[in-house]
Amino acid sequence: MTTHFERLTKSMSLMALNARAIGNQYYELSCNPEVVKEHIWVNQMVARATVPLMREVITCMEDYPKDDLSNILTSYMRRHIAEETDHDEWYVNDLELLGLTREEIFSRPPPPNVASLSGSQYYWIKHHHPVAFMGYLGCLEVYHPTVEYVEGLIKNSGLPVKAFSTVMEHAVIDAQHKEDIIETINSLPLTEEQYQTIELSAFQTFRYVAKVMEDICRVAPKQVISA
């Protein structure tokens, strides 16, 4: 029998390939330190929203019956909140090592595609069904950078190793988070409509991840992009 996540993986295969291709383009441009600094900054912006979004899932699930779906989803969110708390501050520490002040980090408006990536989840959660957030996590934390990939970024960019501490930490811990997310998605007693909500959310997340990475790549000097 096909699991929810196996079904999701099959339907998202083309979007995942597209996101991976843009990730490869970013890797090639990581010889430009400003490109990598931009990526870490964007990671911080996304991380700011992670715990608040999970809290929103818990709050909005109070409007639904206390059934198996509600119990599994709420329990997972509470556990994952503990795992993700303060990760945005970890990124702040890394950015300060790269010469940015705290004021600079938080005064910059998030790029529209970053706001759309995370902000659209509020709509799914509040105005449709909180289970949508599993599609977001199923994209961001299941398809995470590997340790080898991060080591390559460090080498290519020439930036201080300590500035990659949070990126590297996620390369390690997201391997475990990946298994937890897959197990949680597969354990949810989903209706077809609820499954499709997760799928739509994952599709949208992949779409915006690709757009965000394209924006990051544009930070590179034009002569580097065309090389």
N, C-alpha and C positions, 0 to 999 in steps of 0.2 A: 504494500500500500504506500502511495506517495505521501510524504509528510508535507506539512504546510511550507516548511522552509525549502524543501526540494522543489516544490511547485514554484515558490517565489524565485528561487535561483534560476530556474529555467526561463521564466517570463522576463526576468531582469537581465538576462545574459548580454543582450546587445548594449544596453545602457551601461553595464559594468565594463564592457570592452571599451566603450567610448571614454568613460572616466579613466580607465587604466591608460589609454593612449595619451590623454592629456597629462596624466601623471608622469608618463615617460618623457613628454616634452618638457615638463617642469624640471625633471631630473637632469636633462641635457643642459638646461639653462641655469642650473644651480651653481655653476662656476661664477655667476654674478652674485656677490654677497647680498645685494639689495633685494634680489628676488627671493632669496631664502629668508631674509629678515621679514619681508612682506608676508611670507607664508606663516611664520611663527606668530606674527601680529594677527593675522586672520584667524589662526587657531585660537588665540586668546579671545577674540570677539565671539567665536562660536561657543567656546567653553563658558563664557559668561551666562549663556542662556540655558545650558544643559540642566543644571539642578532646578532652576525655576520652572522649566518645562515639565520635568518629572513631578514636581510638586503640583503643577496644574493638572496633570493626569490624575493624581490622587484626589484632588479636590473635586474634579469633574466626575469622577467615578462614583462620588457620593449620590449623584442623581440617578444612578442605575441600580437595579436589583442586586442584592448581596448574593451573587451566585458564584459558580466556579470561575468564570471568566473574571469577574470583579476581584475575587480573592487572589487569583494568580497574578493578575496585572498589578494590583496594588502592592502585593507582597514584593514583587520584583522591583517596582519603583522605589520602595523604601530601602531595599537592599542596595540598589544601584546608586541612590542618592549618597549613601555612606561612602561608596567607592569613588564617587566623582567630586565630592565636596572639596573645595579649595583648589581644584586644578586650574581654574582661571588665574588664581594668584601665583601658582607655579609658573605659568607663562609670563606673568608680570615680572617675576624675578629674572627670568631668562632674557626678556626684552631689555631690562635695565642693564644687564651685562653687555648688551649690544649698543648701549649708549642712549636709550630712550628713557625719558623721565616718566613717572607715573602720570603726571598731568598730560603729557603728550599721548600716552597710551589711551587714556579715557576721554580725551577731548576730541579725538578724531571721530567723525561720524562713520559708522560702519558702511562699507560699500553696499549699494542696492542689492547685489546678488547675495551678499552675506546676510543682510536683513531678510531677504526673501527665503533663503535656505532655512533659517531657524524660525523666523517670524511666521511663515506659513503654517508651521506646526500648531501655533496657537489657534488658528482657524479650525484646523482639523480636530484638535482636542476639544475646544469649547463649543464649536458649532456643528460638529458631526458626531464623532465618537473618539474617546481617548485612546482606543486601541490603535489608532493610526500611528501613534508615536513609535510603535514597534517597527514600523517600516523605516522610519528615520534612523533608529538604532541599528536596524538590520543592514543599513547601508554604511553608516559612518564607522561603526565599531566592528563589523564583520569584515569589511574590506579595508583593513587598516594597514599602514606601512609596516614593513618588516624591519628587524634590527639591521639586516644587511643594507636595506635601502637607506636607512638613516645614517649608517656609517658612511655610505657613499656621499650623502649630502654634506656631511662634516668635511670629508676629504675634498670634495669639489669646491665648496665655498670658502674654505680656509678660515671660517669663523671659529671662535672659541668652543671647545668641546662642551664646556659647562652650559653654554647657551642652548644646547640641544637636550638638556637633561629631561625636560618634560616631554618633548617629542620622542625621545628614546624610551622613557618610562611607559608611554602609551604603546609603543611598539611591542613592549614586553607584556604589560598587563592586559592589553586588548586581545591578546591571544586567548586568555582565560575568559574575558568578557564575551568574546565571540561565542564560545561554547555555551555560556549561560544564556545569551540572547537566543541562539538557535534552539536550545532546550525549552526556553520559555515560549517562544513562538509555536513550537510543535506541541506544547502541552495545552495551549489555549483551546477551549471548546468553541471554535469559531463557526458562525453561520457563514454561508457563502458571501453574503453582503459584508460581513466583518472582515473576511479574508480579503475581499476586493478593496476594502478601505486600506488595509495594510499595504497591499500591492500598489495602489495609487500613490500612497505616501512615499513608498520606497522609490517608485518611478520618478516622482517629483524631486526627491532628495538627490538621486543620481544626476538628474538634469541640472540642479543648481550647484552641485559639487563640481560638475564639469565647467559651468559658467564661472564659478569662483576661481577655479584653477586657471582658466583662460585669462581672467583678470590679473592674477598673480604673474603669469608669464609675460604679460604686457609691460611689467615693470622693467624688464630687461631692455637694454639699449637696442635700437632697431637693427644695428649692425650685428648684434649677437643673435637675434632672432632669425636673421636671414642666413647666418653662417651654416 
